[in-house]
Amino acid sequence: MNAITASQSNIKLISDVASLRADIPALHQKIWGKPLAYLDNAASSQRPQFVIDAVSNHEKRNHANIHRGVHKLSQRATNAYEGAREKVRAFINAGNSREIIFTRGTTESINLVAHSLGLSQLKSGDEVLISWMEHHSNIVPWQLICERTGANLRTIPITDRGELDLEAFNQLLSERTKIVAIVHVSNALGTINPVKEIIDKAHSKGAMVLLDGAQAVAHMRIDVQELDCDFYAFSGHKMFAPTGIGVLYGKKVLLEDMPPYQGGGEMILTVTFKKTTYNTLPYKFEAGTPHISGAIGLGAAIDYLSRIDFNAIAKHERDLLEYATSQLSDLPGSRIIGNAHKKTGVLSFILGDIHAHDIGTILDQEGVAVRTGHHCTMPIMEFFSVPATARASFAFYNNRNDVDQFIGGLRTTLEIFS
Amino acid sequence: MNEIQELYREVILDHNRHPRNFGEIEDADRVVEGINPLCGDRITLYLRLNKGNVEDITFNGTGCAISVASSSLMTDKVKGTSVSDSLDLFDKIHRLLTDENDYQAEDLDKLAALSGVRQYPTRVKCASLAWHALKTALTGSETNTSTE
């Protein structure tokens, strides 16, 4: 089973996503004596047994270093690693697998672009445009590069609903704008941004666009050619694969012109003390021995997802979000942070003056895992004048029982703090 | 009592709802900010010292119930005591929050309620934030402290 054969042979995709819960071992355990309701998927998702097995089989039988050994194990490992790259290419419909660079995750992908492209191309007076709803990982790398190049970092404001202020974007965008770096789906608000419109407008001014897709890839079908984005960054562990592996997609023509981000083995063709020639794409950007088993796990997660109808995933998660939103809205003092018209299954909220951390501890006692805090989006917390929120976030394997347990835990929280 | 009631005892909830000594001291000798980056708790301690005694102590800021209650209970206990007794108290509270052998000092009164956090390692920092700020205020020259 793999992504290409599944789609080419028109195998009927799984639409009963609720039935897939059985595939996820971690969900079938008790926490403090209660069934686990895992609602922290925006932080990290759980792995299907299929992914765990793929990683385990590699570790047990096929592990060796890649791209250099002539022996059998090295060939197997290389084939599996490069096979995973091809799966990623197909998954996001990139035109060429050389455009797929394995990284440690979204953060490293963004840092790679900021350092390589930013340092080599940004000049004093140029502008980098980000938004108020960026994760810190799409703010700080650009701050660092702007400090070093003299470029200016500009910020697209957001509305009270938690959507990008597109009028302001139009005004901020100019010939000075060189890079627009925008989150595809907000981790703290769930907002799905109108990225196609942003990309087209940015391109009309000659700016390049990087999308932070960390919160998008597990919830919607991504087609980088249709989007026409210049760079797309995402992490494996938010799409049912291991941690420590991520992807940077970049248009070949841009990546070829960019200098290496890190130096070392793998990224070179020849090295002398006078002159080093760099390897071709994608290896130019993959210095050192990579996270081989992580890439194989990511490939397996893509295989797993390729059996499932993404429209069914989106519908299932939307149903859960609507159900949870309506239940939560009935609780006294509840306020949902992020009410965009288009959202993924992210429910960020406050409950009266009860601190998010207290909510999180009491929910944990009820077997419910949520995230509490500022979600690495301190500007959003500042915008909504809250120190922190609690956040429930859904994946395909969640169900209404999880929501009921979550709401029950919130009622207990209200009782304790009454 | 189950674990969660052990954590959120009435005295904790009371001091969270009605924090004592909440506010600023305009002519404070020491002002120390304490930050818990994990959850965003942020408190500022104000102290006025006189002849080796903590003559007045207040705090303000935002935080979870545990950090607010701990700050409130601390100011109540420390106000009017000597600097050296306050530092002794810091050591006792540190043991109370982290000691695996269920350490219970006899003279802690209401502060003993903080022992509920032992079951919740992620919450120990919430309870200890104000105390680290106190220690910084009484011993250090720095004006900021962090639980990280």
Contacts between the chains, C-beta under 8 A, distances in Angstrom:
chain1	res1	chain2	res2	distance
A	32	B	3	7.5
A	354	B	65	7.5
A	355	B	39	7.7
A	355	B	62	7.9
A	355	B	63	6.6
A	355	B	64	3.7
A	355	B	65	6.1
A	356	B	39	7.3
A	356	B	64	7.6
A	357	B	39	4.4
A	357	B	41	7.6
A	357	B	64	3.9
A	357	B	66	7.7
A	357	B	123	7.5
A	357	B	126	6.6
A	358	B	8	7.6
A	358	B	64	5.0
A	358	B	65	4.8
A	358	B	66	7.3
A	361	B	4	7.5
A	361	B	7	7.0
A	361	B	120	6.1
A	361	B	122	7.7
A	361	B	123	6.2
A	362	B	4	5.9
A	362	B	8	7.8
A	365	B	2	7.9
A	365	B	3	6.6
A	365	B	4	4.6
A	372	B	39	6.6
A	373	B	38	6.7
A	373	B	39	5.3
A	373	B	40	6.1
A	374	B	40	5.3
A	381	B	40	7.5
A	387	B	40	4.8
A	387	B	42	7.5
A	387	B	62	4.9
A	387	B	63	7.9
A	388	B	39	6.2
A	388	B	40	4.7
A	412	B	4	8.0
A	416	B	4	7.1
A	416	B	5	7.7
A	416	B	8	5.3
A	416	B	13	7.4
A	417	B	8	7.8
A	417	B	13	6.8
A	417	B	65	7.5
